[in-house]
Amino acid sequence: MLEHQLGHIESLGSLLTDLDEDIKKTDSIKWAIEALDAIPGIGRRSAERILAETGVEMEHFQNESRFSSWAGLVPECKESAGKKMSTRIRKGNKYLKATLVECARSAIRNKQSYLYSRYQRIVARRGGKRAIIAVAHTMLIAIYHMLKEKVPYCDLGLLIILHHFTSFFIKKISYRTF
């Protein structure tokens, strides 16, 4: 029985390598996988999973908010008589959502990336789990624009955050009267 299972595993491994070779032959998918692989936290397998769920063409979605809503990475807004009820995320593509959350967890380990700084800003006031979802949402929006406009990923890095905070503190100090 064990030999049968090992043979099955080997046949699945050879099928996976055949599919990888077929993917490498297609230029649009090959470019998209390489472009998504440049995002911190997304590896080749994750890029393949994301493209398997979303596809390469983004013309199906009107804008990035519709795309993130389809994926299920936007919070629900339930409010009645000024009372906020629930802010959990919507139901969406559970495979894409799980892959992006896994990639977001990996992306925040790179301390020099924009995604890490975004995580740090949100985790201070909202908590870790919501910050992970926010980073996954940021990654999804970047993926949408990369695939729609056919541009590579450009990491903003810590410089944009440092510039934002220094200008904020300069304004704050200039308004103070001594």
HUTA-V207019 format. One line per field, one symbol per residue. phi: phi as a letter, one per 40 degrees, with the letter a starting at -180 (. if undefined). psi: psi as a letter, one per 40 degrees, with the letter a starting at -180 (. if undefined). burial: 1 if it has 24 or more other ideal C-beta (glycine too) atoms within 12 Angstrom, else 0. Layout:
phi->???
psi->???
burial->???
This chain:
phi->.cccccccccccccccccccccccccccccccccccccccgbccccccccccccgccbccbcaccccccccgbbccbbabfgbccbbccccaccccccccccccccccccccbcccccccccccbbhccccccccccccccccdcccccfbccbccgcccccccccccccccccccbb
psi->dddddddddddddddddddddddddhdddddddddddehhehadddddddddddidheedhdaddddddddffiiighhhfehhcifiiihahddddddddddddddeeheeidddddddddddedidddddddddddddddddddddefiihhhdaeddddddddddddddddeih.
burial->0000000000000000000000100000100110111111110001111110110101000001001111111100000000000000100110011011111111110100111111101100000001111111111111111111000010100000000000000000000000
